[in-house]
Amino acid sequence: MANVAFRMDDKLKTDMQTLVKNLGMDLTTAFNIFAQQAVREQRIPFEIRMDVPNKDTMEAMNNTLEGKNLSKTFDSVAELMEDLSAED
């Protein structure tokens, strides 16, 4: 058997220990399962990706691109600046 050591954020380690304990194992078992799965599949056994905006954010972004549900539109920067400077 080989020993493997690596550094991890304290909170992440605690959260991981809690998770795997609730699943009936310890960190060593969890990491061994991960390693076995990765070797078997010849890949990281889960998708690694950048955060994707949630549904509401995507809808707001699409609405903006399509010019929908905007509170106001402006024909020029000067018009926008005038509106921003106006007292409500």
mmCIF file as gemmi writes it, N, C-alpha and C atoms, coordinates in Angstrom:
data_model
loop_
_atom_site.group_PDB
_atom_site.id
_atom_site.type_symbol
_atom_site.label_atom_id
_atom_site.label_alt_id
_atom_site.label_comp_id
_atom_site.label_asym_id
_atom_site.label_entity_id
_atom_site.label_seq_id
_atom_site.pdbx_PDB_ins_code
_atom_site.Cartn_x
_atom_site.Cartn_y
_atom_site.Cartn_z
_atom_site.occupancy
_atom_site.B_iso_or_equiv
_atom_site.pdbx_formal_charge
_atom_site.auth_seq_id
_atom_site.auth_asym_id
_atom_site.pdbx_PDB_model_num
ATOM 1 N N . MET Axp A 1 ? 0.851 -1.188 0 1 0 ? 1 A 1
ATOM 2 C CA . MET Axp A 1 ? 0 0 0 1 0 ? 1 A 1
ATOM 3 C C . MET Axp A 1 ? 0.889 1.241 0 1 0 ? 1 A 1
ATOM 4 N N . ALA Axp A 2 ? 0.421 2.268 -0.714 1 0 ? 2 A 1
ATOM 5 C CA . ALA Axp A 2 ? 1.144 3.536 -0.791 1 0 ? 2 A 1
ATOM 6 C C . ALA Axp A 2 ? 0.381 4.606 -0.031 1 0 ? 2 A 1
ATOM 7 N N . ASN Axp A 3 ? 1.125 5.502 0.574 1 0 ? 3 A 1
ATOM 8 C CA . ASN Axp A 3 ? 0.519 6.656 1.226 1 0 ? 3 A 1
ATOM 9 C C . ASN Axp A 3 ? 0.501 7.812 0.243 1 0 ? 3 A 1
ATOM 10 N N . VAL Axp A 4 ? -0.614 8.533 0.209 1 0 ? 4 A 1
ATOM 11 C CA . VAL Axp A 4 ? -0.746 9.707 -0.641 1 0 ? 4 A 1
ATOM 12 C C . VAL Axp A 4 ? -1.14 10.87 0.254 1 0 ? 4 A 1
ATOM 13 N N . ALA Axp A 5 ? -0.446 11.987 0.12 1 0 ? 5 A 1
ATOM 14 C CA . ALA Axp A 5 ? -0.76 13.167 0.933 1 0 ? 5 A 1
ATOM 15 C C . ALA Axp A 5 ? -0.992 14.353 0.013 1 0 ? 5 A 1
ATOM 16 N N . PHE Axp A 6 ? -2.001 15.147 0.322 1 0 ? 6 A 1
ATOM 17 C CA . PHE Axp A 6 ? -2.243 16.367 -0.432 1 0 ? 6 A 1
ATOM 18 C C . PHE Axp A 6 ? -2.9 17.375 0.486 1 0 ? 6 A 1
ATOM 19 N N . ARG Axp A 7 ? -2.864 18.645 0.086 1 0 ? 7 A 1
ATOM 20 C CA . ARG Axp A 7 ? -3.421 19.726 0.892 1 0 ? 7 A 1
ATOM 21 C C . ARG Axp A 7 ? -4.829 20.038 0.414 1 0 ? 7 A 1
ATOM 22 N N . MET Axp A 8 ? -5.687 20.397 1.381 1 0 ? 8 A 1
ATOM 23 C CA . MET Axp A 8 ? -7.072 20.707 1.07 1 0 ? 8 A 1
ATOM 24 C C . MET Axp A 8 ? -7.551 21.771 2.052 1 0 ? 8 A 1
ATOM 25 N N . ASP Axp A 9 ? -8.421 22.633 1.602 1 0 ? 9 A 1
ATOM 26 C CA . ASP Axp A 9 ? -9.039 23.642 2.46 1 0 ? 9 A 1
ATOM 27 C C . ASP Axp A 9 ? -9.699 22.958 3.664 1 0 ? 9 A 1
ATOM 28 N N . ASP Axp A 10 ? -9.526 23.517 4.854 1 0 ? 10 A 1
ATOM 29 C CA . ASP Axp A 10 ? -10.069 22.912 6.081 1 0 ? 10 A 1
ATOM 30 C C . ASP Axp A 10 ? -11.577 22.697 6.014 1 0 ? 10 A 1
ATOM 31 N N . LYS Axp A 11 ? -12.315 23.697 5.55 1 0 ? 11 A 1
ATOM 32 C CA . LYS Axp A 11 ? -13.772 23.571 5.497 1 0 ? 11 A 1
ATOM 33 C C . LYS Axp A 11 ? -14.193 22.504 4.492 1 0 ? 11 A 1
ATOM 34 N N . LEU Axp A 12 ? -13.514 22.474 3.339 1 0 ? 12 A 1
ATOM 35 C CA . LEU Axp A 12 ? -13.818 21.456 2.34 1 0 ? 12 A 1
ATOM 36 C C . LEU Axp A 12 ? -13.582 20.064 2.913 1 0 ? 12 A 1
ATOM 37 N N . LYS Axp A 13 ? -12.483 19.894 3.648 1 0 ? 13 A 1
ATOM 38 C CA . LYS Axp A 13 ? -12.187 18.594 4.252 1 0 ? 13 A 1
ATOM 39 C C . LYS Axp A 13 ? -13.275 18.199 5.245 1 0 ? 13 A 1
ATOM 40 N N . THR Axp A 14 ? -13.673 19.129 6.094 1 0 ? 14 A 1
ATOM 41 C CA . THR Axp A 14 ? -14.719 18.848 7.082 1 0 ? 14 A 1
ATOM 42 C C . THR Axp A 14 ? -16.035 18.499 6.397 1 0 ? 14 A 1
ATOM 43 N N . ASP Axp A 15 ? -16.399 19.285 5.38 1 0 ? 15 A 1
ATOM 44 C CA . ASP Axp A 15 ? -17.643 19.012 4.641 1 0 ? 15 A 1
ATOM 45 C C . ASP Axp A 15 ? -17.585 17.65 3.952 1 0 ? 15 A 1
ATOM 46 N N . MET Axp A 16 ? -16.431 17.319 3.38 1 0 ? 16 A 1
ATOM 47 C CA . MET Axp A 16 ? -16.269 16.032 2.712 1 0 ? 16 A 1
ATOM 48 C C . MET Axp A 16 ? -16.345 14.885 3.72 1 0 ? 16 A 1
ATOM 49 N N . GLN Axp A 17 ? -15.699 15.051 4.865 1 0 ? 17 A 1
ATOM 50 C CA . GLN Axp A 17 ? -15.756 14.016 5.905 1 0 ? 17 A 1
ATOM 51 C C . GLN Axp A 17 ? -17.192 13.772 6.347 1 0 ? 17 A 1
ATOM 52 N N . THR Axp A 18 ? -17.956 14.837 6.524 1 0 ? 18 A 1
ATOM 53 C CA . THR Axp A 18 ? -19.36 14.708 6.921 1 0 ? 18 A 1
ATOM 54 C C . THR Axp A 18 ? -20.145 13.962 5.855 1 0 ? 18 A 1
ATOM 55 N N . LEU Axp A 19 ? -19.948 14.343 4.598 1 0 ? 19 A 1
ATOM 56 C CA . LEU Axp A 19 ? -20.652 13.695 3.506 1 0 ? 19 A 1
ATOM 57 C C . LEU Axp A 19 ? -20.357 12.199 3.453 1 0 ? 19 A 1
ATOM 58 N N . VAL Axp A 20 ? -19.071 11.849 3.417 1 0 ? 20 A 1
ATOM 59 C CA . VAL Axp A 20 ? -18.738 10.425 3.264 1 0 ? 20 A 1
ATOM 60 C C . VAL Axp A 20 ? -19.107 9.625 4.509 1 0 ? 20 A 1
ATOM 61 N N . LYS Axp A 21 ? -19.052 10.243 5.672 1 0 ? 21 A 1
ATOM 62 C CA . LYS Axp A 21 ? -19.488 9.55 6.895 1 0 ? 21 A 1
ATOM 63 C C . LYS Axp A 21 ? -20.974 9.213 6.782 1 0 ? 21 A 1
ATOM 64 N N . ASN Axp A 22 ? -21.773 10.17 6.28 1 0 ? 22 A 1
ATOM 65 C CA . ASN Axp A 22 ? -23.211 9.933 6.093 1 0 ? 22 A 1
ATOM 66 C C . ASN Axp A 22 ? -23.476 8.845 5.056 1 0 ? 22 A 1
ATOM 67 N N . LEU Axp A 23 ? -22.512 8.621 4.178 1 0 ? 23 A 1
ATOM 68 C CA . LEU Axp A 23 ? -22.617 7.561 3.18 1 0 ? 23 A 1
ATOM 69 C C . LEU Axp A 23 ? -22.023 6.242 3.683 1 0 ? 23 A 1
ATOM 70 N N . GLY Axp A 24 ? -21.516 6.25 4.921 1 0 ? 24 A 1
ATOM 71 C CA . GLY Axp A 24 ? -21.01 5.032 5.531 1 0 ? 24 A 1
ATOM 72 C C . GLY Axp A 24 ? -19.563 4.706 5.217 1 0 ? 24 A 1
ATOM 73 N N . MET Axp A 25 ? -18.762 5.714 4.954 1 0 ? 25 A 1
ATOM 74 C CA . MET Axp A 25 ? -17.348 5.458 4.662 1 0 ? 25 A 1
ATOM 75 C C . MET Axp A 25 ? -16.487 6.577 5.216 1 0 ? 25 A 1
ATOM 76 N N . ASP Axp A 26 ? -15.178 6.425 5.058 1 0 ? 26 A 1
ATOM 77 C CA . ASP Axp A 26 ? -14.246 7.475 5.471 1 0 ? 26 A 1
ATOM 78 C C . ASP Axp A 26 ? -13.609 8.088 4.216 1 0 ? 26 A 1
ATOM 79 N N . LEU Axp A 27 ? -12.76 9.106 4.428 1 0 ? 27 A 1
ATOM 80 C CA . LEU Axp A 27 ? -12.134 9.786 3.297 1 0 ? 27 A 1
ATOM 81 C C . LEU Axp A 27 ? -11.282 8.839 2.457 1 0 ? 27 A 1
ATOM 82 N N . THR Axp A 28 ? -10.53 7.951 3.112 1 0 ? 28 A 1
ATOM 83 C CA . THR Axp A 28 ? -9.679 7.02 2.37 1 0 ? 28 A 1
ATOM 84 C C . THR Axp A 28 ? -10.508 6.164 1.426 1 0 ? 28 A 1
ATOM 85 N N . THR Axp A 29 ? -11.609 5.63 1.923 1 0 ? 29 A 1
ATOM 86 C CA . THR Axp A 29 ? -12.483 4.803 1.09 1 0 ? 29 A 1
ATOM 87 C C . THR Axp A 29 ? -13.051 5.619 -0.061 1 0 ? 29 A 1
ATOM 88 N N . ALA Axp A 30 ? -13.513 6.831 0.221 1 0 ? 30 A 1
ATOM 89 C CA . ALA Axp A 30 ? -14.094 7.684 -0.82 1 0 ? 30 A 1
ATOM 90 C C . ALA Axp A 30 ? -13.076 7.99 -1.916 1 0 ? 30 A 1
ATOM 91 N N . PHE Axp A 31 ? -11.853 8.348 -1.525 1 0 ? 31 A 1
ATOM 92 C CA . PHE Axp A 31 ? -10.848 8.665 -2.529 1 0 ? 31 A 1
ATOM 93 C C . PHE Axp A 31 ? -10.405 7.419 -3.301 1 0 ? 31 A 1
ATOM 94 N N . ASN Axp A 32 ? -10.383 6.27 -2.639 1 0 ? 32 A 1
ATOM 95 C CA . ASN Axp A 32 ? -10.072 5.027 -3.355 1 0 ? 32 A 1
ATOM 96 C C . ASN Axp A 32 ? -11.154 4.692 -4.372 1 0 ? 32 A 1
ATOM 97 N N . ILE Axp A 33 ? -12.419 4.899 -4.011 1 0 ? 33 A 1
ATOM 98 C CA . ILE Axp A 33 ? -13.521 4.677 -4.957 1 0 ? 33 A 1
ATOM 99 C C . ILE Axp A 33 ? -13.368 5.609 -6.159 1 0 ? 33 A 1
ATOM 100 N N . PHE Axp A 34 ? -13.06 6.879 -5.882 1 0 ? 34 A 1
ATOM 101 C CA . PHE Axp A 34 ? -12.85 7.843 -6.96 1 0 ? 34 A 1
ATOM 102 C C . PHE Axp A 34 ? -11.723 7.383 -7.883 1 0 ? 34 A 1
ATOM 103 N N . ALA Axp A 35 ? -10.584 6.977 -7.307 1 0 ? 35 A 1
ATOM 104 C CA . ALA Axp A 35 ? -9.432 6.557 -8.101 1 0 ? 35 A 1
ATOM 105 C C . ALA Axp A 35 ? -9.76 5.316 -8.936 1 0 ? 35 A 1
ATOM 106 N N . GLN Axp A 36 ? -10.435 4.349 -8.336 1 0 ? 36 A 1
ATOM 107 C CA . GLN Axp A 36 ? -10.792 3.132 -9.067 1 0 ? 36 A 1
ATOM 108 C C . GLN Axp A 36 ? -11.722 3.447 -10.24 1 0 ? 36 A 1
ATOM 109 N N . GLN Axp A 37 ? -12.686 4.293 -10.001 1 0 ? 37 A 1
ATOM 110 C CA . GLN Axp A 37 ? -13.634 4.672 -11.055 1 0 ? 37 A 1
ATOM 111 C C . GLN Axp A 37 ? -12.91 5.421 -12.178 1 0 ? 37 A 1
ATOM 112 N N . ALA Axp A 38 ? -12.018 6.343 -11.822 1 0 ? 38 A 1
ATOM 113 C CA . ALA Axp A 38 ? -11.277 7.116 -12.825 1 0 ? 38 A 1
ATOM 114 C C . ALA Axp A 38 ? -10.419 6.195 -13.683 1 0 ? 38 A 1
ATOM 115 N N . VAL Axp A 39 ? -9.733 5.257 -13.053 1 0 ? 39 A 1
ATOM 116 C CA . VAL Axp A 39 ? -8.886 4.329 -13.809 1 0 ? 39 A 1
ATOM 117 C C . VAL Axp A 39 ? -9.744 3.428 -14.697 1 0 ? 39 A 1
ATOM 118 N N . ARG Axp A 40 ? -10.84 2.926 -14.163 1 0 ? 40 A 1
ATOM 119 C CA . ARG Axp A 40 ? -11.714 2.048 -14.934 1 0 ? 40 A 1
ATOM 120 C C . ARG Axp A 40 ? -12.255 2.757 -16.178 1 0 ? 40 A 1
ATOM 121 N N . GLU Axp A 41 ? -12.696 4.02 -16.011 1 0 ? 41 A 1
ATOM 122 C CA . GLU Axp A 41 ? -13.303 4.76 -17.117 1 0 ? 41 A 1
ATOM 123 C C . GLU Axp A 41 ? -12.289 5.53 -17.959 1 0 ? 41 A 1
ATOM 124 N N . GLN Axp A 42 ? -11.048 5.628 -17.452 1 0 ? 42 A 1
ATOM 125 C CA . GLN Axp A 42 ? -9.996 6.397 -18.121 1 0 ? 42 A 1
ATOM 126 C C . GLN Axp A 42 ? -10.394 7.854 -18.317 1 0 ? 42 A 1
ATOM 127 N N . ARG Axp A 43 ? -11.029 8.384 -17.277 1 0 ? 43 A 1
ATOM 128 C CA . ARG Axp A 43 ? -11.431 9.799 -17.287 1 0 ? 43 A 1
ATOM 129 C C . ARG Axp A 43 ? -11.836 10.178 -15.873 1 0 ? 43 A 1
ATOM 130 N N . ILE Axp A 44 ? -11.983 11.465 -15.623 1 0 ? 44 A 1
ATOM 131 C CA . ILE Axp A 44 ? -12.563 11.92 -14.363 1 0 ? 44 A 1
ATOM 132 C C . ILE Axp A 44 ? -14.023 11.46 -14.39 1 0 ? 44 A 1
ATOM 133 N N . PRO Axp A 45 ? -14.494 10.769 -13.359 1 0 ? 45 A 1
ATOM 134 C CA . PRO Axp A 45 ? -15.824 10.141 -13.429 1 0 ? 45 A 1
ATOM 135 C C . PRO Axp A 45 ? -17.01 11.078 -13.194 1 0 ? 45 A 1
ATOM 136 N N . PHE Axp A 46 ? -16.836 12.319 -13.5 1 0 ? 46 A 1
ATOM 137 C CA . PHE Axp A 46 ? -17.936 13.275 -13.447 1 0 ? 46 A 1
ATOM 138 C C . PHE Axp A 46 ? -17.578 14.437 -14.347 1 0 ? 46 A 1
ATOM 139 N N . GLU Axp A 47 ? -18.584 15.214 -14.732 1 0 ? 47 A 1
ATOM 140 C CA . GLU Axp A 47 ? -18.361 16.339 -15.623 1 0 ? 47 A 1
ATOM 141 C C . GLU Axp A 47 ? -17.705 17.493 -14.88 1 0 ? 47 A 1
ATOM 142 N N . ILE Axp A 48 ? -16.676 18.048 -15.472 1 0 ? 48 A 1
ATOM 143 C CA . ILE Axp A 48 ? -16.024 19.238 -14.925 1 0 ? 48 A 1
ATOM 144 C C . ILE Axp A 48 ? -16.319 20.369 -15.892 1 0 ? 48 A 1
ATOM 145 N N . ARG Axp A 49 ? -16.948 21.426 -15.389 1 0 ? 49 A 1
ATOM 146 C CA . ARG Axp A 49 ? -17.318 22.524 -16.264 1 0 ? 49 A 1
ATOM 147 C C . ARG Axp A 49 ? -17.364 23.815 -15.474 1 0 ? 49 A 1
ATOM 148 N N . MET Axp A 50 ? -17.415 24.884 -16.193 1 0 ? 50 A 1
ATOM 149 C CA . MET Axp A 50 ? -17.53 26.2 -15.574 1 0 ? 50 A 1
ATOM 150 C C . MET Axp A 50 ? -18.966 26.364 -15.093 1 0 ? 50 A 1
ATOM 151 N N . ASP Axp A 51 ? -19.155 27.226 -14.105 1 0 ? 51 A 1
ATOM 152 C CA . ASP Axp A 51 ? -20.509 27.493 -13.633 1 0 ? 51 A 1
ATOM 153 C C . ASP Axp A 51 ? -21.353 28.041 -14.782 1 0 ? 51 A 1
ATOM 154 N N . VAL Axp A 52 ? -22.557 27.555 -14.884 1 0 ? 52 A 1
ATOM 155 C CA . VAL Axp A 52 ? -23.488 27.994 -15.916 1 0 ? 52 A 1
ATOM 156 C C . VAL Axp A 52 ? -24.559 28.833 -15.226 1 0 ? 52 A 1
ATOM 157 N N . PRO Axp A 53 ? -24.926 29.964 -15.816 1 0 ? 53 A 1
ATOM 158 C CA . PRO Axp A 53 ? -25.976 30.765 -15.19 1 0 ? 53 A 1
ATOM 159 C C . PRO Axp A 53 ? -27.263 29.954 -15.023 1 0 ? 53 A 1
ATOM 160 N N . ASN Axp A 54 ? -27.971 30.221 -13.927 1 0 ? 54 A 1
ATOM 161 C CA . ASN Axp A 54 ? -29.23 29.503 -13.692 1 0 ? 54 A 1
ATOM 162 C C . ASN Axp A 54 ? -30.302 29.985 -14.67 1 0 ? 54 A 1
ATOM 163 N N . LYS Axp A 55 ? -31.466 29.34 -14.623 1 0 ? 55 A 1
ATOM 164 C CA . LYS Axp A 55 ? -32.554 29.61 -15.576 1 0 ? 55 A 1
ATOM 165 C C . LYS Axp A 55 ? -32.972 31.082 -15.565 1 0 ? 55 A 1
ATOM 166 N N . ASP Axp A 56 ? -33.139 31.668 -14.373 1 0 ? 56 A 1
ATOM 167 C CA . ASP Axp A 56 ? -33.579 33.067 -14.281 1 0 ? 56 A 1
ATOM 168 C C . ASP Axp A 56 ? -32.554 34.019 -14.891 1 0 ? 56 A 1
ATOM 169 N N . THR Axp A 57 ? -31.277 33.759 -14.62 1 0 ? 57 A 1
ATOM 170 C CA . THR Axp A 57 ? -30.224 34.61 -15.171 1 0 ? 57 A 1
ATOM 171 C C . THR Axp A 57 ? -30.17 34.483 -16.686 1 0 ? 57 A 1
ATOM 172 N N . MET Axp A 58 ? -30.28 33.25 -17.188 1 0 ? 58 A 1
ATOM 173 C CA . MET Axp A 58 ? -30.271 33.044 -18.641 1 0 ? 58 A 1
ATOM 174 C C . MET Axp A 58 ? -31.452 33.763 -19.292 1 0 ? 58 A 1
ATOM 175 N N . GLU Axp A 59 ? -32.626 33.703 -18.663 1 0 ? 59 A 1
ATOM 176 C CA . GLU Axp A 59 ? -33.804 34.384 -19.206 1 0 ? 59 A 1
ATOM 177 C C . GLU Axp A 59 ? -33.578 35.892 -19.247 1 0 ? 59 A 1
ATOM 178 N N . ALA Axp A 60 ? -33.015 36.441 -18.178 1 0 ? 60 A 1
ATOM 179 C CA . ALA Axp A 60 ? -32.747 37.88 -18.14 1 0 ? 60 A 1
ATOM 180 C C . ALA Axp A 60 ? -31.725 38.272 -19.208 1 0 ? 60 A 1
ATOM 181 N N . MET Axp A 61 ? -30.697 37.452 -19.389 1 0 ? 61 A 1
ATOM 182 C CA . MET Axp A 61 ? -29.689 37.736 -20.412 1 0 ? 61 A 1
ATOM 183 C C . MET Axp A 61 ? -30.31 37.688 -21.806 1 0 ? 61 A 1
ATOM 184 N N . ASN Axp A 62 ? -31.118 36.67 -22.068 1 0 ? 62 A 1
ATOM 185 C CA . ASN Axp A 62 ? -31.779 36.562 -23.369 1 0 ? 62 A 1
ATOM 186 C C . ASN Axp A 62 ? -32.744 37.715 -23.604 1 0 ? 62 A 1
ATOM 187 N N . ASN Axp A 63 ? -33.506 38.088 -22.567 1 0 ? 63 A 1
ATOM 188 C CA . ASN Axp A 63 ? -34.412 39.228 -22.696 1 0 ? 63 A 1
ATOM 189 C C . ASN Axp A 63 ? -33.647 40.496 -23.058 1 0 ? 63 A 1
ATOM 190 N N . THR Axp A 64 ? -32.506 40.693 -22.428 1 0 ? 64 A 1
ATOM 191 C CA . THR Axp A 64 ? -31.698 41.87 -22.715 1 0 ? 64 A 1
ATOM 192 C C . THR Axp A 64 ? -31.213 41.853 -24.159 1 0 ? 64 A 1
ATOM 193 N N . LEU Axp A 65 ? -30.716 40.696 -24.599 1 0 ? 65 A 1
ATOM 194 C CA . LEU Axp A 65 ? -30.238 40.585 -25.983 1 0 ? 65 A 1
ATOM 195 C C . LEU Axp A 65 ? -31.354 40.81 -26.988 1 0 ? 65 A 1
ATOM 196 N N . GLU Axp A 66 ? -32.565 40.393 -26.636 1 0 ? 66 A 1
ATOM 197 C CA . GLU Axp A 66 ? -33.713 40.53 -27.536 1 0 ? 66 A 1
ATOM 198 C C . GLU Axp A 66 ? -34.471 41.838 -27.322 1 0 ? 66 A 1
ATOM 199 N N . GLY Axp A 67 ? -34.048 42.638 -26.346 1 0 ? 67 A 1
ATOM 200 C CA . GLY Axp A 67 ? -34.709 43.905 -26.073 1 0 ? 67 A 1
ATOM 201 C C . GLY Axp A 67 ? -36.074 43.764 -25.427 1 0 ? 67 A 1
ATOM 202 N N . LYS Axp A 68 ? -36.308 42.64 -24.738 1 0 ? 68 A 1
ATOM 203 C CA . LYS Axp A 68 ? -37.599 42.39 -24.096 1 0 ? 68 A 1
ATOM 204 C C . LYS Axp A 68 ? -37.529 42.739 -22.607 1 0 ? 68 A 1
ATOM 205 N N . ASN Axp A 69 ? -38.671 43.161 -22.084 1 0 ? 69 A 1
ATOM 206 C CA . ASN Axp A 69 ? -38.833 43.409 -20.644 1 0 ? 69 A 1
ATOM 207 C C . ASN Axp A 69 ? -37.82 44.384 -20.069 1 0 ? 69 A 1
ATOM 208 N N . LEU Axp A 70 ? -37.418 45.345 -20.89 1 0 ? 70 A 1
ATOM 209 C CA . LEU Axp A 70 ? -36.507 46.374 -20.407 1 0 ? 70 A 1
ATOM 210 C C . LEU Axp A 70 ? -37.335 47.525 -19.859 1 0 ? 70 A 1
ATOM 211 N N . SER Axp A 71 ? -36.861 48.143 -18.817 1 0 ? 71 A 1
ATOM 212 C CA . SER Axp A 71 ? -37.636 49.221 -18.216 1 0 ? 71 A 1
ATOM 213 C C . SER Axp A 71 ? -37.648 50.459 -19.103 1 0 ? 71 A 1
ATOM 214 N N . LYS Axp A 72 ? -36.533 50.753 -19.749 1 0 ? 72 A 1
ATOM 215 C CA . LYS Axp A 72 ? -36.446 51.919 -20.624 1 0 ? 72 A 1
ATOM 216 C C . LYS Axp A 72 ? -35.416 51.636 -21.701 1 0 ? 72 A 1
ATOM 217 N N . THR Axp A 73 ? -35.579 52.291 -22.81 1 0 ? 73 A 1
ATOM 218 C CA . THR Axp A 73 ? -34.557 52.248 -23.856 1 0 ? 73 A 1
ATOM 219 C C . THR Axp A 73 ? -34.135 53.672 -24.159 1 0 ? 73 A 1
ATOM 220 N N . PHE Axp A 74 ? -32.944 53.828 -24.674 1 0 ? 74 A 1
ATOM 221 C CA . PHE Axp A 74 ? -32.401 55.142 -24.972 1 0 ? 74 A 1
ATOM 222 C C . PHE Axp A 74 ? -31.828 55.122 -26.382 1 0 ? 74 A 1
ATOM 223 N N . ASP Axp A 75 ? -31.961 56.253 -27.059 1 0 ? 75 A 1
ATOM 224 C CA . ASP Axp A 75 ? -31.462 56.356 -28.426 1 0 ? 75 A 1
ATOM 225 C C . ASP Axp A 75 ? -30.026 56.85 -28.481 1 0 ? 75 A 1
ATOM 226 N N . SER Axp A 76 ? -29.53 57.351 -27.331 1 0 ? 76 A 1
ATOM 227 C CA . SER Axp A 76 ? -28.151 57.838 -27.315 1 0 ? 76 A 1
ATOM 228 C C . SER Axp A 76 ? -27.613 57.783 -25.892 1 0 ? 76 A 1
ATOM 229 N N . VAL Axp A 77 ? -26.307 57.884 -25.798 1 0 ? 77 A 1
ATOM 230 C CA . VAL Axp A 77 ? -25.666 57.917 -24.482 1 0 ? 77 A 1
ATOM 231 C C . VAL Axp A 77 ? -26.072 59.195 -23.759 1 0 ? 77 A 1
ATOM 232 N N . ALA Axp A 78 ? -26.18 60.29 -24.493 1 0 ? 78 A 1
ATOM 233 C CA . ALA Axp A 78 ? -26.567 61.563 -23.887 1 0 ? 78 A 1
ATOM 234 C C . ALA Axp A 78 ? -27.954 61.449 -23.246 1 0 ? 78 A 1
ATOM 235 N N . GLU Axp A 79 ? -28.87 60.782 -23.947 1 0 ? 79 A 1
ATOM 236 C CA . GLU Axp A 79 ? -30.223 60.588 -23.408 1 0 ? 79 A 1
ATOM 237 C C . GLU Axp A 79 ? -30.175 59.734 -22.136 1 0 ? 79 A 1
ATOM 238 N N . LEU Axp A 80 ? -29.354 58.689 -22.134 1 0 ? 80 A 1
ATOM 239 C CA . LEU Axp A 80 ? -29.187 57.853 -20.945 1 0 ? 80 A 1
ATOM 240 C C . LEU Axp A 80 ? -28.626 58.665 -19.795 1 0 ? 80 A 1
ATOM 241 N N . MET Axp A 81 ? -27.581 59.448 -20.059 1 0 ? 81 A 1
ATOM 242 C CA . MET Axp A 81 ? -26.95 60.249 -19.003 1 0 ? 81 A 1
ATOM 243 C C . MET Axp A 81 ? -27.924 61.287 -18.445 1 0 ? 81 A 1
ATOM 244 N N . GLU Axp A 82 ? -28.724 61.865 -19.302 1 0 ? 82 A 1
ATOM 245 C CA . GLU Axp A 82 ? -29.735 62.826 -18.847 1 0 ? 82 A 1
ATOM 246 C C . GLU Axp A 82 ? -30.723 62.129 -17.904 1 0 ? 82 A 1
ATOM 247 N N . ASP Axp A 83 ? -31.165 60.943 -18.268 1 0 ? 83 A 1
ATOM 248 C CA . ASP Axp A 83 ? -32.095 60.2 -17.437 1 0 ? 83 A 1
ATOM 249 C C . ASP Axp A 83 ? -31.465 59.823 -16.097 1 0 ? 83 A 1
ATOM 250 N N . LEU Axp A 84 ? -30.201 59.418 -16.123 1 0 ? 84 A 1
ATOM 251 C CA . LEU Axp A 84 ? -29.507 59.052 -14.889 1 0 ? 84 A 1
ATOM 252 C C . LEU Axp A 84 ? -29.366 60.247 -13.958 1 0 ? 84 A 1
ATOM 253 N N . SER Axp A 85 ? -29.192 61.422 -14.519 1 0 ? 85 A 1
ATOM 254 C CA . SER Axp A 85 ? -28.997 62.642 -13.724 1 0 ? 85 A 1
ATOM 255 C C . SER Axp A 85 ? -30.32 63.221 -13.232 1 0 ? 85 A 1
ATOM 256 N N . ALA Axp A 86 ? -31.416 62.82 -13.809 1 0 ? 86 A 1
ATOM 257 C CA . ALA Axp A 86 ? -32.729 63.381 -13.457 1 0 ? 86 A 1
ATOM 258 C C . ALA Axp A 86 ? -33.093 62.978 -12.02 1 0 ? 86 A 1
ATOM 259 N N . GLU Axp A 87 ? -33.761 63.913 -11.367 1 0 ? 87 A 1
ATOM 260 C CA . GLU Axp A 87 ? -34.262 63.641 -10.012 1 0 ? 87 A 1
ATOM 261 C C . GLU Axp A 87 ? -35.579 62.923 -10.129 1 0 ? 87 A 1
ATOM 262 N N . ASP Axp A 88 ? -35.778 61.906 -9.318 1 0 ? 88 A 1
ATOM 263 C CA . ASP Axp A 88 ? -37.042 61.144 -9.371 1 0 ? 88 A 1
ATOM 264 C C . ASP Axp A 88 ? -38.164 61.88 -8.717 1 0 ? 88 A 1
